[in-house]
Amino acid sequence: TLPRRGWTQTTLTMGDTEIMTLSDGWLDLPAEFIFGPMPQDDLAPLLAQFGIDPTATLTPPCNLTLLRRGDTLALFDAGSGTQFSPNAGALPDALDAAGIDPFDITHVIFTHGHPDHLWGVLDDFDEPYFANAEHMMGGAEFDYWMDDATVNSIGEARASFAVGAKRRLEVIADGLTLFGDGDEVLPGVAAMLTAGHTPGHMGFMIADGSDTALILGDAIGNDHVAFARPDWLSGSDQDAAAAAATRLALFDRITADDLTVVGFHLGQGGMGKVETLTEGYGFVPMG
């Protein structure tokens, strides 16, 4: 079924499963944050091809994924909340526009612990925003952010990420369900370790009948350079070499199985297909 496009949502139906993306707004990032480690002479013509100004602020969209199946209403990631980025944190408005009450969310399942994925889990009073939901995170990712040593090893630019993640995870820790690579977190939803962007980053394979969609999180972090040159190191990844290896393996899997992908920072609603090009890949948004 072709998805519907709206300013807040894109929807895909697979059998009895509905997958919807909801906008949490966008981030404002210095181009250097992503492009810094890349081969600059080769990067310049590629960015020109995509119409990207390497001196301008990048404004990647933030797409949360909602899964509706029977009585399950599962949200993948929780958005930025109000304390991270001025143009993010729009998820409450997106939920409202979609007619969804935060109290109706049954599960919140995290891809990883970066601010734009985790910080919206608490409201402005430091109470869980999705009060009735079971919260779930990969065990390795949880351990990483809860480790007191992380704030000192993660680098100055991300030290606030570590402080903010630990504070929020401490609030929900008692009710948090941990899972591992390959575990079925919900019926028909399998976790897949996609490490590199963070140490325990998880993707999720959603299957219904013969249809399968892959929630990427930030394992493929944009719809331009990450597709065109997946082997290039990106400054947005905590372990850039591991993240590049993960991207290459993911593209092999996605193209071999013709998977629909759902990406947190992919454009035009975040859902689409992947095409193999002469060099690298292209994102074909559905809509």
C-alpha atoms as an extended CHARMM CRD file, in Angstrom:
* protein
*
       287  EXT
         1         1  THR       CA              0.0000000000        0.0000000000        0.0000000000  PROA      1               0.0000000000
         2         2  LEU       CA              1.3950000000        3.4110000000       -0.9050000000  PROA      2               0.0000000000
         3         3  PRO       CA              1.9450000000        5.6470000000        2.1010000000  PROA      3               0.0000000000
         4         4  ARG       CA              0.0180000000        8.8510000000        2.7230000000  PROA      4               0.0000000000
         5         5  ARG       CA              2.0420000000       12.0340000000        3.0780000000  PROA      5               0.0000000000
         6         6  GLY       CA              1.2240000000       14.7900000000        5.5130000000  PROA      6               0.0000000000
         7         7  TRP       CA              3.3120000000       17.3560000000        7.3370000000  PROA      7               0.0000000000
         8         8  THR       CA              3.4210000000       15.1230000000       10.3990000000  PROA      8               0.0000000000
         9         9  GLN       CA              3.1670000000       11.6180000000        9.0540000000  PROA      9               0.0000000000
        10        10  THR       CA              3.7980000000        9.0510000000        6.3710000000  PROA      10              0.0000000000
        11        11  THR       CA              1.9610000000        5.7580000000        6.6950000000  PROA      11              0.0000000000
        12        12  LEU       CA              2.7140000000        2.2920000000        5.3170000000  PROA      12              0.0000000000
        13        13  THR       CA              0.4220000000       -0.7140000000        5.7380000000  PROA      13              0.0000000000
        14        14  MET       CA              1.7920000000       -4.2720000000        5.7460000000  PROA      14              0.0000000000
        15        15  GLY       CA             -0.9080000000       -6.8750000000        6.4010000000  PROA      15              0.0000000000
        16        16  ASP       CA             -2.3070000000       -6.1430000000        9.8690000000  PROA      16              0.0000000000
        17        17  THR       CA              0.5590000000       -3.7870000000       10.6760000000  PROA      17              0.0000000000
        18        18  GLU       CA              0.4980000000       -0.0320000000       10.2110000000  PROA      18              0.0000000000
        19        19  ILE       CA              3.8220000000        1.8310000000       10.3330000000  PROA      19              0.0000000000
        20        20  MET       CA              3.7080000000        5.5990000000       10.6190000000  PROA      20              0.0000000000
        21        21  THR       CA              6.4370000000        8.1970000000       10.8780000000  PROA      21              0.0000000000
        22        22  LEU       CA              5.8550000000       11.2670000000       13.0180000000  PROA      22              0.0000000000
        23        23  SER       CA              7.9490000000       14.4250000000       12.8180000000  PROA      23              0.0000000000
        24        24  ASP       CA              9.7900000000       15.6340000000       15.9000000000  PROA      24              0.0000000000
        25        25  GLY       CA             11.0250000000       18.6610000000       13.9280000000  PROA      25              0.0000000000
        26        26  TRP       CA             14.6320000000       18.9860000000       12.8390000000  PROA      26              0.0000000000
        27        27  LEU       CA             18.1540000000       19.5010000000       14.1430000000  PROA      27              0.0000000000
        28        28  ASP       CA             20.5840000000       22.3110000000       13.3540000000  PROA      28              0.0000000000
        29        29  LEU       CA             24.0680000000       20.8620000000       12.8760000000  PROA      29              0.0000000000
        30        30  PRO       CA             27.3410000000       22.3630000000       11.6440000000  PROA      30              0.0000000000
        31        31  ALA       CA             28.2750000000       20.6570000000        8.3750000000  PROA      31              0.0000000000
        32        32  GLU       CA             31.6740000000       19.8230000000        9.8450000000  PROA      32              0.0000000000
        33        33  PHE       CA             29.9450000000       17.5760000000       12.3910000000  PROA      33              0.0000000000
        34        34  ILE       CA             29.1460000000       15.0560000000        9.6370000000  PROA      34              0.0000000000
        35        35  PHE       CA             31.5100000000       15.9120000000        6.7860000000  PROA      35              0.0000000000
        36        36  GLY       CA             34.7140000000       16.6170000000        8.7380000000  PROA      36              0.0000000000
        37        37  PRO       CA             36.4350000000       13.2160000000        8.3650000000  PROA      37              0.0000000000
        38        38  MET       CA             35.4610000000       12.7370000000        4.7060000000  PROA      38              0.0000000000
        39        39  PRO       CA             37.8350000000       13.1650000000        1.7380000000  PROA      39              0.0000000000
        40        40  GLN       CA             37.1860000000       16.8370000000        1.0570000000  PROA      40              0.0000000000
        41        41  ASP       CA             38.2390000000       16.8750000000       -2.6230000000  PROA      41              0.0000000000
        42        42  ASP       CA             35.7960000000       14.0850000000       -3.4160000000  PROA      42              0.0000000000
        43        43  LEU       CA             33.1360000000       15.4440000000       -1.0610000000  PROA      43              0.0000000000
        44        44  ALA       CA             32.7500000000       18.8560000000       -2.7150000000  PROA      44              0.0000000000
        45        45  PRO       CA             31.3540000000       17.6660000000       -6.0860000000  PROA      45              0.0000000000
        46        46  LEU       CA             29.1300000000       15.1340000000       -4.3280000000  PROA      46              0.0000000000
        47        47  LEU       CA             27.5930000000       17.8080000000       -2.0990000000  PROA      47              0.0000000000
        48        48  ALA       CA             27.0780000000       20.0130000000       -5.1520000000  PROA      48              0.0000000000
        49        49  GLN       CA             25.2170000000       17.1460000000       -6.8070000000  PROA      49              0.0000000000
        50        50  PHE       CA             22.8760000000       17.0050000000       -3.7990000000  PROA      50              0.0000000000
        51        51  GLY       CA             22.5360000000       20.7950000000       -3.6060000000  PROA      51              0.0000000000
        52        52  ILE       CA             24.1610000000       20.9090000000       -0.1700000000  PROA      52              0.0000000000
        53        53  ASP       CA             26.1670000000       23.9820000000        0.8360000000  PROA      53              0.0000000000
        54        54  PRO       CA             29.1550000000       22.6770000000        2.8560000000  PROA      54              0.0000000000
        55        55  THR       CA             29.3790000000       26.0010000000        4.7180000000  PROA      55              0.0000000000
        56        56  ALA       CA             25.7110000000       26.1080000000        5.7370000000  PROA      56              0.0000000000
        57        57  THR       CA             24.0050000000       24.6440000000        8.7880000000  PROA      57              0.0000000000
        58        58  LEU       CA             22.5560000000       21.2110000000        8.1160000000  PROA      58              0.0000000000
        59        59  THR       CA             18.9110000000       20.7040000000        9.0940000000  PROA      59              0.0000000000
        60        60  PRO       CA             18.2580000000       16.9490000000        9.1890000000  PROA      60              0.0000000000
        61        61  PRO       CA             14.6400000000       15.9520000000        9.8540000000  PROA      61              0.0000000000
        62        62  CYS       CA             13.7520000000       13.7950000000       12.8450000000  PROA      62              0.0000000000
        63        63  ASN       CA             11.2450000000       11.0040000000       12.1160000000  PROA      63              0.0000000000
        64        64  LEU       CA              9.9390000000        8.7990000000       14.9000000000  PROA      64              0.0000000000
        65        65  THR       CA              8.3180000000        5.5110000000       13.9470000000  PROA      65              0.0000000000
        66        66  LEU       CA              4.9820000000        4.3500000000       15.3280000000  PROA      66              0.0000000000
        67        67  LEU       CA              3.8030000000        0.7560000000       14.9370000000  PROA      67              0.0000000000
        68        68  ARG       CA              0.1380000000       -0.0840000000       15.2880000000  PROA      68              0.0000000000
        69        69  ARG       CA             -0.9670000000       -3.7220000000       15.3220000000  PROA      69              0.0000000000
        70        70  GLY       CA             -3.9750000000       -4.9550000000       17.2750000000  PROA      70              0.0000000000
        71        71  ASP       CA             -3.7340000000       -3.5510000000       20.8040000000  PROA      71              0.0000000000
        72        72  THR       CA             -0.0700000000       -2.6280000000       20.3700000000  PROA      72              0.0000000000
        73        73  LEU       CA              0.8800000000        0.9970000000       19.7930000000  PROA      73              0.0000000000
        74        74  ALA       CA              4.6780000000        1.0480000000       19.8800000000  PROA      74              0.0000000000
        75        75  LEU       CA              6.8620000000        4.1020000000       19.4440000000  PROA      75              0.0000000000
        76        76  PHE       CA             10.4750000000        3.6950000000       18.3490000000  PROA      76              0.0000000000
        77        77  ASP       CA             12.4700000000        6.3940000000       20.1620000000  PROA      77              0.0000000000
        78        78  ALA       CA             11.0370000000        9.2830000000       22.1530000000  PROA      78              0.0000000000
        79        79  GLY       CA             12.2700000000       12.4120000000       20.3820000000  PROA      79              0.0000000000
        80        80  SER       CA             14.2450000000       15.3400000000       21.7700000000  PROA      80              0.0000000000
        81        81  GLY       CA             11.8780000000       16.8400000000       24.2990000000  PROA      81              0.0000000000
        82        82  THR       CA             12.2700000000       20.5370000000       25.0480000000  PROA      82              0.0000000000
        83        83  GLN       CA             15.8610000000       20.6680000000       26.3080000000  PROA      83              0.0000000000
        84        84  PHE       CA             18.0440000000       19.6950000000       23.3470000000  PROA      84              0.0000000000
        85        85  SER       CA             17.4340000000       21.6000000000       20.1120000000  PROA      85              0.0000000000
        86        86  PRO       CA             15.1640000000       24.6090000000       19.4870000000  PROA      86              0.0000000000
        87        87  ASN       CA             13.6080000000       23.2000000000       16.3040000000  PROA      87              0.0000000000
        88        88  ALA       CA             13.0970000000       19.6680000000       17.6290000000  PROA      88              0.0000000000
        89        89  GLY       CA             10.7070000000       18.3920000000       20.2700000000  PROA      89              0.0000000000
        90        90  ALA       CA              7.5820000000       18.5890000000       18.0930000000  PROA      90              0.0000000000
        91        91  LEU       CA              6.4560000000       15.0110000000       18.7660000000  PROA      91              0.0000000000
        92        92  PRO       CA              3.5880000000       16.0070000000       21.1120000000  PROA      92              0.0000000000
        93        93  ASP       CA              2.1360000000       18.1480000000       18.3170000000  PROA      93              0.0000000000
        94        94  ALA       CA              2.6260000000       15.3560000000       15.7810000000  PROA      94              0.0000000000
        95        95  LEU       CA              0.8950000000       12.8460000000       18.0480000000  PROA      95              0.0000000000
        96        96  ASP       CA             -1.9710000000       15.2680000000       18.5660000000  PROA      96              0.0000000000
        97        97  ALA       CA             -2.3290000000       15.8270000000       14.8150000000  PROA      97              0.0000000000
        98        98  ALA       CA             -2.4540000000       12.0440000000       14.3480000000  PROA      98              0.0000000000
        99        99  GLY       CA             -5.1210000000       11.7170000000       17.0480000000  PROA      99              0.0000000000
       100       100  ILE       CA             -2.8620000000        9.7700000000       19.4120000000  PROA      100             0.0000000000
       101       101  ASP       CA             -2.7510000000       10.3030000000       23.1800000000  PROA      101             0.0000000000
       102       102  PRO       CA              0.6780000000        9.7030000000       24.7930000000  PROA      102             0.0000000000
       103       103  PHE       CA             -1.1060000000        7.6180000000       27.4500000000  PROA      103             0.0000000000
       104       104  ASP       CA             -2.1800000000        5.1750000000       24.6990000000  PROA      104             0.0000000000
       105       105  ILE       CA              1.4140000000        4.2960000000       23.7290000000  PROA      105             0.0000000000
       106       106  THR       CA              2.0190000000        0.7180000000       24.9070000000  PROA      106             0.0000000000
       107       107  HSD       CA              5.7810000000        0.4510000000       24.2130000000  PROA      107             0.0000000000
       108       108  VAL       CA              8.6870000000        2.8580000000       23.7180000000  PROA      108             0.0000000000
       109       109  ILE       CA             11.6030000000        1.0340000000       22.0860000000  PROA      109             0.0000000000
       110       110  PHE       CA             14.9230000000        2.8520000000       21.7560000000  PROA      110             0.0000000000
       111       111  THR       CA             17.3810000000        2.5330000000       18.8820000000  PROA      111             0.0000000000
       112       112  HSD       CA             20.0370000000        4.3150000000       20.9770000000  PROA      112             0.0000000000
       113       113  GLY       CA             20.6180000000        6.9100000000       23.6630000000  PROA      113             0.0000000000
       114       114  HSD       CA             21.4430000000       10.1170000000       21.8000000000  PROA      114             0.0000000000
       115       115  PRO       CA             19.4460000000       13.2050000000       22.8630000000  PROA      115             0.0000000000
       116       116  ASP       CA             17.1840000000       13.4100000000       19.8040000000  PROA      116             0.0000000000
       117       117  HSD       CA             16.0980000000        9.8110000000       20.4360000000  PROA      117             0.0000000000
       118       118  LEU       CA             15.9330000000        9.6550000000       24.2290000000  PROA      118             0.0000000000
       119       119  TRP       CA             15.4750000000       13.0380000000       25.8950000000  PROA      119             0.0000000000
       120       120  GLY       CA             11.7580000000       13.2610000000       25.0570000000  PROA      120             0.0000000000
       121       121  VAL       CA             11.0790000000       10.2450000000       27.2760000000  PROA      121             0.0000000000
       122       122  LEU       CA             10.5310000000       12.5890000000       30.2470000000  PROA      122             0.0000000000
       123       123  ASP       CA              8.2390000000       15.6060000000       30.4270000000  PROA      123             0.0000000000
       124       124  ASP       CA              9.3350000000       19.0050000000       31.7780000000  PROA      124             0.0000000000
       125       125  PHE       CA              8.6550000000       17.7640000000       35.3150000000  PROA      125             0.0000000000
       126       126  ASP       CA             11.0240000000       14.7890000000       34.8540000000  PROA      126             0.0000000000
       127       127  GLU       CA              8.1440000000       12.3360000000       34.8030000000  PROA      127             0.0000000000
       128       128  PRO       CA              7.8050000000        9.6790000000       32.0600000000  PROA      128             0.0000000000
       129       129  TYR       CA              5.9260000000       11.2980000000       29.1770000000  PROA      129             0.0000000000
       130       130  PHE       CA              4.5640000000        7.9320000000       27.9990000000  PROA      130             0.0000000000
       131       131  ALA       CA              3.2880000000        7.0120000000       31.4360000000  PROA      131             0.0000000000
       132       132  ASN       CA              1.5690000000        3.7410000000       30.5020000000  PROA      132             0.0000000000
       133       133  ALA       CA              4.2630000000        2.3990000000       28.1720000000  PROA      133             0.0000000000
       134       134  GLU       CA              6.7920000000       -0.3690000000       28.6710000000  PROA      134             0.0000000000
       135       135  HSD       CA             10.2040000000        1.1150000000       27.8710000000  PROA      135             0.0000000000
       136       136  MET       CA             12.7680000000       -1.0920000000       26.1220000000  PROA      136             0.0000000000
       137       137  MET       CA             16.4650000000       -0.6450000000       25.2260000000  PROA      137             0.0000000000
       138       138  GLY       CA             19.3310000000       -2.8310000000       24.0900000000  PROA      138             0.0000000000
       139       139  GLY       CA             21.3240000000       -4.0360000000       27.0750000000  PROA      139             0.0000000000
       140       140  ALA       CA             24.7100000000       -2.9480000000       25.6970000000  PROA      140             0.0000000000
       141       141  GLU       CA             23.3990000000        0.5280000000       24.9360000000  PROA      141             0.0000000000
       142       142  PHE       CA             21.8650000000        0.8930000000       28.4000000000  PROA      142             0.0000000000
       143       143  ASP       CA             25.0900000000       -0.2220000000       30.0710000000  PROA      143             0.0000000000
       144       144  TYR       CA             27.1300000000        2.2400000000       28.0210000000  PROA      144             0.0000000000
       145       145  TRP       CA             25.1020000000        5.3030000000       29.0150000000  PROA      145             0.0000000000
       146       146  MET       CA             24.7690000000        4.2230000000       32.6480000000  PROA      146             0.0000000000
       147       147  ASP       CA             28.5410000000        3.7540000000       32.9980000000  PROA      147             0.0000000000
       148       148  ASP       CA             30.0660000000        6.6090000000       35.0210000000  PROA      148             0.0000000000
       149       149  ALA       CA             33.1710000000        6.4420000000       32.8020000000  PROA      149             0.0000000000
       150       150  THR       CA             31.2770000000        7.2940000000       29.6020000000  PROA      150             0.0000000000
       151       151  VAL       CA             31.1260000000       11.0440000000       30.2290000000  PROA      151             0.0000000000
       152       152  ASN       CA             34.9390000000       11.1310000000       30.3160000000  PROA      152             0.0000000000
       153       153  SER       CA             35.5310000000        8.8360000000       27.3220000000  PROA      153             0.0000000000
       154       154  ILE       CA             32.8760000000       10.0880000000       24.8950000000  PROA      154             0.0000000000
       155       155  GLY       CA             34.6520000000       13.3470000000       24.0090000000  PROA      155             0.0000000000
       156       156  GLU       CA             33.9440000000       16.9350000000       25.0010000000  PROA      156             0.0000000000
       157       157  ALA       CA             31.4350000000       17.5560000000       22.2020000000  PROA      157             0.0000000000
       158       158  ARG       CA             29.1900000000       14.7340000000       23.4470000000  PROA      158             0.0000000000
       159       159  ALA       CA             29.7720000000       14.9340000000       27.2020000000  PROA      159             0.0000000000
       160       160  SER       CA             26.3560000000       16.5500000000       27.6750000000  PROA      160             0.0000000000
       161       161  PHE       CA             24.8180000000       13.6080000000       25.7850000000  PROA      161             0.0000000000
       162       162  ALA       CA             26.1870000000       11.2460000000       28.4170000000  PROA      162             0.0000000000
       163       163  VAL       CA             25.0240000000       13.3370000000       31.3640000000  PROA      163             0.0000000000
       164       164  GLY       CA             21.5510000000       13.7700000000       29.8780000000  PROA      164             0.0000000000
       165       165  ALA       CA             21.1500000000       10.1080000000       28.9400000000  PROA      165             0.0000000000
       166       166  LYS       CA             22.1640000000        8.8300000000       32.3680000000  PROA      166             0.0000000000
       167       167  ARG       CA             19.8120000000       11.2170000000       34.1480000000  PROA      167             0.0000000000
       168       168  ARG       CA             16.8290000000       10.1500000000       32.0600000000  PROA      168             0.0000000000
       169       169  LEU       CA             17.6110000000        6.4520000000       32.1000000000  PROA      169             0.0000000000
       170       170  GLU       CA             17.9180000000        6.5370000000       35.8850000000  PROA      170             0.0000000000
       171       171  VAL       CA             14.2950000000        7.7370000000       36.0870000000  PROA      171             0.0000000000
       172       172  ILE       CA             12.9460000000        4.8710000000       33.9410000000  PROA      172             0.0000000000
       173       173  ALA       CA             15.5270000000        2.1870000000       34.8340000000  PROA      173             0.0000000000
       174       174  ASP       CA             13.3450000000        0.2110000000       37.2350000000  PROA      174             0.0000000000
       175       175  GLY       CA             10.7100000000       -0.3670000000       34.5800000000  PROA      175             0.0000000000
       176       176  LEU       CA             13.0710000000       -0.7500000000       31.6410000000  PROA      176             0.0000000000
       177       177  THR       CA             13.1390000000       -4.0190000000       29.6980000000  PROA      177             0.0000000000
       178       178  LEU       CA             16.5570000000       -4.8430000000       28.2120000000  PROA      178             0.0000000000
       179       179  PHE       CA             17.0710000000       -6.9380000000       25.0860000000  PROA      179             0.0000000000
       180       180  GLY       CA             19.8810000000       -8.2480000000       22.9100000000  PROA      180             0.0000000000
       181       181  ASP       CA             20.7830000000       -8.7420000000       19.2650000000  PROA      181             0.0000000000
       182       182  GLY       CA             18.2200000000      -10.9910000000       17.5570000000  PROA      182             0.0000000000
       183       183  ASP       CA             15.6600000000      -10.8090000000       20.3560000000  PROA      183             0.0000000000
       184       184  GLU       CA             11.9970000000      -10.4900000000       19.4550000000  PROA      184             0.0000000000
       185       185  VAL       CA             10.9600000000       -7.2890000000       21.2530000000  PROA      185             0.0000000000
       186       186  LEU       CA              7.3560000000       -7.5780000000       20.0230000000  PROA      186             0.0000000000
       187       187  PRO       CA              5.6550000000      -10.2770000000       17.9490000000  PROA      187             0.0000000000
       188       188  GLY       CA              7.1420000000       -9.9510000000       14.4590000000  PROA      188             0.0000000000
       189       189  VAL       CA              9.6720000000       -7.2950000000       15.5400000000  PROA      189             0.0000000000
       190       190  ALA       CA             13.2850000000       -8.4640000000       15.8660000000  PROA      190             0.0000000000
       191       191  ALA       CA             16.1690000000       -6.3870000000       17.2080000000  PROA      191             0.0000000000
       192       192  MET       CA             19.3310000000       -6.2080000000       15.0990000000  PROA      192             0.0000000000
       193       193  LEU       CA             22.6180000000       -4.8900000000       16.4730000000  PROA      193             0.0000000000
       194       194  THR       CA             23.8500000000       -2.1090000000       14.1720000000  PROA      194             0.0000000000
       195       195  ALA       CA             26.7460000000       -0.7920000000       16.2360000000  PROA      195             0.0000000000
       196       196  GLY       CA             29.0420000000        2.1060000000       15.3860000000  PROA      196             0.0000000000
       197       197  HSD       CA             26.8980000000        5.2090000000       15.6120000000  PROA      197             0.0000000000
       198       198  THR       CA             26.7680000000        4.2600000000       19.2910000000  PROA      198             0.0000000000
       199       199  PRO       CA             28.2000000000        1.0930000000       20.8800000000  PROA      199             0.0000000000
       200       200  GLY       CA             24.8580000000       -0.6870000000       21.2340000000  PROA      200             0.0000000000
       201       201  HSD       CA             22.7780000000        0.9040000000       18.4730000000  PROA      201             0.0000000000
       202       202  MET       CA             19.8390000000       -1.2870000000       17.4140000000  PROA      202             0.0000000000
       203       203  GLY       CA             17.7740000000       -1.5330000000       14.2480000000  PROA      203             0.0000000000
       204       204  PHE       CA             14.4980000000       -3.4280000000       14.0460000000  PROA      204             0.0000000000
       205       205  MET       CA             13.0850000000       -5.7820000000       11.4230000000  PROA      205             0.0000000000
       206       206  ILE       CA              9.3010000000       -5.5960000000       11.2700000000  PROA      206             0.0000000000
       207       207  ALA       CA              7.6810000000       -8.5130000000        9.4530000000  PROA      207             0.0000000000
       208       208  ASP       CA              4.0510000000       -9.1560000000        8.5260000000  PROA      208             0.0000000000
       209       209  GLY       CA              3.4530000000      -11.9840000000        6.0910000000  PROA      209             0.0000000000
       210       210  SER       CA              5.8640000000      -11.5800000000        3.1770000000  PROA      210             0.0000000000
       211       211  ASP       CA              6.4240000000       -7.8590000000        3.8500000000  PROA      211             0.0000000000
       212       212  THR       CA              9.3870000000       -6.5890000000        5.8490000000  PROA      212             0.0000000000
       213       213  ALA       CA             10.4630000000       -3.1070000000        6.8620000000  PROA      213             0.0000000000
       214       214  LEU       CA             13.7190000000       -2.1670000000        8.5680000000  PROA      214             0.0000000000
       215       215  ILE       CA             13.8380000000        0.6120000000       11.1470000000  PROA      215             0.0000000000
       216       216  LEU       CA             17.3280000000        2.0510000000       10.7240000000  PROA      216             0.0000000000
       217       217  GLY       CA             17.5340000000        4.5690000000       13.5360000000  PROA      217             0.0000000000
       218       218  ASP       CA             20.8080000000        6.3980000000       12.8160000000  PROA      218             0.0000000000
       219       219  ALA       CA             22.6740000000        3.3960000000       11.3770000000  PROA      219             0.0000000000
       220       220  ILE       CA             22.2040000000        5.0840000000        7.9740000000  PROA      220             0.0000000000
       221       221  GLY       CA             22.0920000000        8.6350000000        9.1550000000  PROA      221             0.0000000000
       222       222  ASN       CA             21.1470000000       10.6970000000        6.1050000000  PROA      222             0.0000000000
       223       223  ASP       CA             19.7400000000       10.2360000000        2.6010000000  PROA      223             0.0000000000
       224       224  HSD       CA             22.6790000000       11.7750000000        0.7220000000  PROA      224             0.0000000000
       225       225  VAL       CA             26.3300000000       11.0220000000        1.5270000000  PROA      225             0.0000000000
       226       226  ALA       CA             25.5700000000        7.9640000000        3.6940000000  PROA      226             0.0000000000
       227       227  PHE       CA             23.8460000000        6.4070000000        0.6760000000  PROA      227             0.0000000000
       228       228  ALA       CA             26.2120000000        7.6380000000       -2.0250000000  PROA      228             0.0000000000
       229       229  ARG       CA             29.4330000000        6.7670000000       -0.1710000000  PROA      229             0.0000000000
       230       230  PRO       CA             28.5420000000        4.4560000000        2.7200000000  PROA      230             0.0000000000
       231       231  ASP       CA             32.1940000000        3.5270000000        3.2250000000  PROA      231             0.0000000000
       232       232  TRP       CA             33.1980000000        7.1210000000        4.0660000000  PROA      232             0.0000000000
       233       233  LEU       CA             33.6740000000        7.8760000000        7.7460000000  PROA      233             0.0000000000
       234       234  SER       CA             31.1460000000       10.2740000000        9.2650000000  PROA      234             0.0000000000
       235       235  GLY       CA             31.7910000000       12.6070000000       12.1680000000  PROA      235             0.0000000000
       236       236  SER       CA             28.2930000000       11.9190000000       13.4470000000  PROA      236             0.0000000000
       237       237  ASP       CA             29.2600000000        8.3660000000       14.4440000000  PROA      237             0.0000000000
       238       238  GLN       CA             30.9850000000        7.6040000000       17.7340000000  PROA      238             0.0000000000
       239       239  ASP       CA             32.9920000000        4.7350000000       16.1930000000  PROA      239             0.0000000000
       240       240  ALA       CA             33.2040000000        5.8660000000       12.5900000000  PROA      240             0.0000000000
       241       241  ALA       CA             34.9380000000        2.7580000000       11.2090000000  PROA      241             0.0000000000
       242       242  ALA       CA             32.4710000000        0.3630000000       12.8480000000  PROA      242             0.0000000000
       243       243  ALA       CA             29.5560000000        2.4970000000       11.6490000000  PROA      243             0.0000000000
       244       244  ALA       CA             30.8260000000        2.4090000000        8.0570000000  PROA      244             0.0000000000
       245       245  ALA       CA             31.1210000000       -1.3850000000        8.1940000000  PROA      245             0.0000000000
       246       246  THR       CA             27.5690000000       -1.5540000000        9.5660000000  PROA      246             0.0000000000
       247       247  ARG       CA             26.2660000000        0.6770000000        6.7410000000  PROA      247             0.0000000000
       248       248  LEU       CA             27.8700000000       -1.4790000000        4.0630000000  PROA      248             0.0000000000
       249       249  ALA       CA             26.4320000000       -4.6570000000        5.5750000000  PROA      249             0.0000000000
       250       250  LEU       CA             23.0050000000       -3.0440000000        5.8800000000  PROA      250             0.0000000000
       251       251  PHE       CA             22.9600000000       -1.9370000000        2.2510000000  PROA      251             0.0000000000
       252       252  ASP       CA             23.8770000000       -5.4720000000        1.1700000000  PROA      252             0.0000000000
       253       253  ARG       CA             20.9740000000       -6.8540000000        3.2060000000  PROA      253             0.0000000000
       254       254  ILE       CA             18.4830000000       -4.1610000000        2.1860000000  PROA      254             0.0000000000
       255       255  THR       CA             19.1340000000       -4.5030000000       -1.5300000000  PROA      255             0.0000000000
       256       256  ALA       CA             19.3110000000       -8.3200000000       -1.4800000000  PROA      256             0.0000000000
       257       257  ASP       CA             15.8980000000       -8.5620000000        0.2300000000  PROA      257             0.0000000000
       258       258  ASP       CA             14.3530000000       -5.3830000000       -1.2890000000  PROA      258             0.0000000000
       259       259  LEU       CA             13.4850000000       -4.1010000000        2.1780000000  PROA      259             0.0000000000
       260       260  THR       CA             11.4990000000       -0.9700000000        2.8690000000  PROA      260             0.0000000000
       261       261  VAL       CA             13.6020000000        1.2600000000        5.1150000000  PROA      261             0.0000000000
       262       262  VAL       CA             12.5300000000        3.7490000000        7.7590000000  PROA      262             0.0000000000
       263       263  GLY       CA             15.2450000000        6.1780000000        8.8070000000  PROA      263             0.0000000000
       264       264  PHE       CA             15.2290000000        8.6910000000       11.6300000000  PROA      264             0.0000000000
       265       265  HSD       CA             17.0290000000       11.3790000000        9.6190000000  PROA      265             0.0000000000
       266       266  LEU       CA             15.9570000000       10.4490000000        6.0780000000  PROA      266             0.0000000000
       267       267  GLY       CA             13.9840000000       13.0660000000        4.1570000000  PROA      267             0.0000000000
       268       268  GLN       CA             10.4360000000       13.2060000000        2.8110000000  PROA      268             0.0000000000
       269       269  GLY       CA              8.8480000000       11.2670000000        5.6630000000  PROA      269             0.0000000000
       270       270  GLY       CA             11.7340000000        8.8880000000        6.2230000000  PROA      270             0.0000000000
       271       271  MET       CA             10.3190000000        5.8140000000        4.4400000000  PROA      271             0.0000000000
       272       272  GLY       CA             11.4420000000        4.4290000000        1.1420000000  PROA      272             0.0000000000
       273       273  LYS       CA             13.3860000000        1.9570000000       -0.9150000000  PROA      273             0.0000000000
       274       274  VAL       CA             17.0700000000        1.7330000000       -1.7620000000  PROA      274             0.0000000000
       275       275  GLU       CA             18.3390000000        1.6820000000       -5.3410000000  PROA      275             0.0000000000
       276       276  THR       CA             21.7820000000        0.4440000000       -6.3470000000  PROA      276             0.0000000000
       277       277  LEU       CA             23.6900000000        3.0010000000       -8.4150000000  PROA      277             0.0000000000
       278       278  THR       CA             26.9210000000        2.7900000000      -10.4000000000  PROA      278             0.0000000000
       279       279  GLU       CA             28.6620000000        3.9570000000       -7.2540000000  PROA      279             0.0000000000
       280       280  GLY       CA             26.8780000000        3.6880000000       -3.9530000000  PROA      280             0.0000000000
       281       281  TYR       CA             23.1320000000        3.7820000000       -3.4320000000  PROA      281             0.0000000000
       282       282  GLY       CA             20.1740000000        6.1310000000       -3.7140000000  PROA      282             0.0000000000
       283       283  PHE       CA             17.1740000000        6.7380000000       -1.4830000000  PROA      283             0.0000000000
       284       284  VAL       CA             13.7750000000        6.4980000000       -3.1940000000  PROA      284             0.0000000000
       285       285  PRO       CA             11.2040000000        7.9980000000       -0.8260000000  PROA      285             0.0000000000
       286       286  MET       CA              7.7430000000        6.4880000000       -0.8230000000  PROA      286             0.0000000000
       287       287  GLY       CA              5.2350000000        9.1990000000       -1.5160000000  PROA      287             0.0000000000
